[in-house]
Amino acid sequence: MRNYNLFSGLFLTALSIGASVKAYRLGLGSASSPGPGLIPFAISALLGLMSIYLCLRGVIQVASGYEEKEAFKGVGWRKAMLILIILAGYAAFFNFLGFPFATFIFMMSLLWIVGRQTLRLSLTVSLLTVGCAYVLFIVLFDLPLPRGSLWYLFGE
């Protein structure tokens, strides 16, 4: 009987041990002067603890006769692929269209085409999302997000 929790836990335990050894070799430093290996060591130690829990869970499942369910059964692959295509389009046209236009089209596509929401709701949520993101990233954080080449076509 296969138990993927046990297999995953064993792999992640080995990975965390290897990462911990590498991080230790970088030098942990002290509490007042942390070394370059301190954060990677802490993260790999946390991964090790979680993977040990996963191993224990797998052993308990094997002992109790737990049957693995088929993974990805009933997943809407068409919708997932459509979302990936829309996301790739967003990334491809982000610089040309600029942050506001590209984000608006991205949100409209997700809500109207994928989410099957009404046009009115999709427009409202998309405009609110773009407005809030614009205020947060450009006004408050002063991030230099691309305006896009499209603005120059309109004379700016």
Summary of the structure (lengths in Angstrom):
residues: 156
radius of gyration: 23.9
end to end distance: 65.8
largest distance: 71.1
contacts: 408
relative contact order: 0.10
helix: 72%
strand: 1%
